[in-house]
Amino acid sequence: MRYIDPKSCQERLLKNDNLIVIDIREDYEYQHCNAGFTHIPMGEISTRSQEISKDKNVVIMCQSGRRAEAVVNLLETEFHFSNVFVMEGGMIGWIEQVDPSLKID
């Protein structure tokens, strides 16, 4: 399993470095606080996996990183993705390292 820290992720996004981020948090979490990334709730990953690019590097993000690890494992083992990363620290890490203006209560 591969990981990427939020700061490195932001740098690659700013360079348009063939990278997309998918936020897998629940609807209420995403609506409360998000960074504008593609939203596919964790429970919908299996039925919506065809929406996830195999041609780009894909970063999976949740609140803290734990759910993202489970989703990356699923994508790698069940759907044969080889291009997925876990965002270390999830949204909490993104706020701490990249955008402290966002708030999670």
C-alpha positions as a Python dict, from the first residue, in 0.01 Angstrom:
ca = {
    (1, 'M'): (0, 0, 0),
    (2, 'R'): (132, 341, -95),
    (3, 'Y'): (85, 666, 96),
    (4, 'I'): (114, 1034, 12),
    (5, 'D'): (128, 1319, 260),
    (6, 'P'): (-112, 1612, 213),
    (7, 'K'): (160, 1866, 129),
    (8, 'S'): (307, 1645, -146),
    (9, 'C'): (-43, 1581, -276),
    (10, 'Q'): (-112, 1954, -297),
    (11, 'E'): (217, 2015, -477),
    (12, 'R'): (134, 1748, -736),
    (13, 'L'): (-218, 1885, -782),
    (14, 'L'): (-80, 2235, -841),
    (15, 'K'): (155, 2094, -1107),
    (16, 'N'): (-135, 1911, -1276),
    (17, 'D'): (68, 1596, -1217),
    (18, 'N'): (-183, 1335, -1343),
    (19, 'L'): (-337, 1307, -996),
    (20, 'I'): (-695, 1306, -866),
    (21, 'V'): (-825, 1293, -510),
    (22, 'I'): (-1139, 1108, -407),
    (23, 'D'): (-1299, 1192, -73),
    (24, 'I'): (-1471, 879, 59),
    (25, 'R'): (-1625, 1030, 372),
    (26, 'E'): (-1998, 1013, 436),
    (27, 'D'): (-2226, 1276, 282),
    (28, 'Y'): (-2271, 1463, 611),
    (29, 'E'): (-1893, 1478, 665),
    (30, 'Y'): (-1831, 1602, 313),
    (31, 'Q'): (-2109, 1862, 333),
    (32, 'H'): (-1976, 1992, 664),
    (33, 'C'): (-1616, 2034, 546),
    (34, 'N'): (-1450, 1956, 215),
    (35, 'A'): (-1164, 2069, -6),
    (36, 'G'): (-1358, 2034, -331),
    (37, 'F'): (-1234, 1689, -428),
    (38, 'T'): (-1446, 1428, -605),
    (39, 'H'): (-1685, 1269, -357),
    (40, 'I'): (-1765, 898, -363),
    (41, 'P'): (-1877, 774, -19),
    (42, 'M'): (-1698, 462, 103),
    (43, 'G'): (-2016, 254, 84),
    (44, 'E'): (-2053, 333, -286),
    (45, 'I'): (-1697, 252, -398),
    (46, 'S'): (-1779, -101, -514),
    (47, 'T'): (-2073, 7, -729),
    (48, 'R'): (-1899, 319, -861),
    (49, 'S'): (-1547, 183, -913),
    (50, 'Q'): (-1581, 236, -1291),
    (51, 'E'): (-1583, 612, -1218),
    (52, 'I'): (-1229, 590, -1080),
    (53, 'S'): (-956, 642, -1339),
    (54, 'K'): (-698, 373, -1399),
    (55, 'D'): (-504, 618, -1617),
    (56, 'K'): (-426, 867, -1340),
    (57, 'N'): (-282, 836, -993),
    (58, 'V'): (-570, 831, -746),
    (59, 'V'): (-546, 949, -387),
    (60, 'I'): (-813, 816, -153),
    (61, 'M'): (-895, 1045, 138),
    (62, 'C'): (-1117, 1005, 445),
    (63, 'Q'): (-1124, 1185, 779),
    (64, 'S'): (-806, 1042, 932),
    (65, 'G'): (-672, 782, 686),
    (66, 'R'): (-808, 455, 830),
    (67, 'R'): (-1108, 415, 598),
    (68, 'A'): (-891, 516, 304),
    (69, 'E'): (-659, 222, 377),
    (70, 'A'): (-956, -17, 359),
    (71, 'V'): (-1074, 134, 30),
    (72, 'V'): (-727, 125, -126),
    (73, 'N'): (-700, -241, -24),
    (74, 'L'): (-1039, -311, -185),
    (75, 'L'): (-946, -127, -506),
    (76, 'E'): (-614, -309, -531),
    (77, 'T'): (-737, -660, -451),
    (78, 'E'): (-1091, -671, -591),
    (79, 'F'): (-1072, -422, -879),
    (80, 'H'): (-701, -457, -972),
    (81, 'F'): (-606, -91, -940),
    (82, 'S'): (-232, -28, -925),
    (83, 'N'): (-246, 350, -916),
    (84, 'V'): (-401, 425, -574),
    (85, 'F'): (-258, 601, -271),
    (86, 'V'): (-380, 668, 84),
    (87, 'M'): (-366, 1031, 193),
    (88, 'E'): (-182, 1026, 525),
    (89, 'G'): (-394, 1186, 796),
    (90, 'G'): (-695, 1233, 566),
    (91, 'M'): (-892, 1556, 594),
    (92, 'I'): (-738, 1621, 935),
    (93, 'G'): (-391, 1608, 778),
    (94, 'W'): (-504, 1826, 486),
    (95, 'I'): (-625, 2091, 730),
    (96, 'E'): (-306, 2071, 939),
    (97, 'Q'): (-61, 2078, 646),
    (98, 'V'): (-240, 2256, 364),
    (99, 'D'): (-556, 2452, 448),
    (100, 'P'): (-611, 2552, 811),
    (101, 'S'): (-909, 2766, 706),
    (102, 'L'): (-1116, 2446, 686),
    (103, 'K'): (-1271, 2330, 1012),
    (104, 'I'): (-1390, 1994, 1142),
    (105, 'D'): (-1587, 2028, 1463),
}
